[in-house]
Amino acid sequence: MLTKSKEGVKMSKLDDLTGRKFGLLTVIERAEDYVSPKGAHSTQWLCECSCVDKNRIVATSSNLKKGNTQSCGCLQKERAR
């Protein structure tokens, strides 16, 4: 969703993902934004995997929402067996 600021610049409204589940990942808190070499910002989240190891990873909002990131890597290891 886009909103207009006082200066008329369009800014995206932050979707708080805290507490939401994506695959085996549960979002713990917001992490530092990823900044691309061209200066574009991507919101990142600290997530905990519900696998045996309870690993924590940082993932972008877009990867979580699109289903590109669903675990700490344990799902891919399991599928390879």
PEJOPE-V310919 format. One record per helix or strand of 2 or more residues. SS is the DSSP state (~ for helix, > for strand). FROM is the first residue (numbers start at 1). TO is the last residue. Records with the same first field share a line. If there is no record, write none. Layout:
SS: FROM-TO + FROM-TO
//
This chain:
>: 2-4 + 10-12 + 21-22 + 25-35 + 41-49 + 56-60
~: 61-66 + 74-80
//
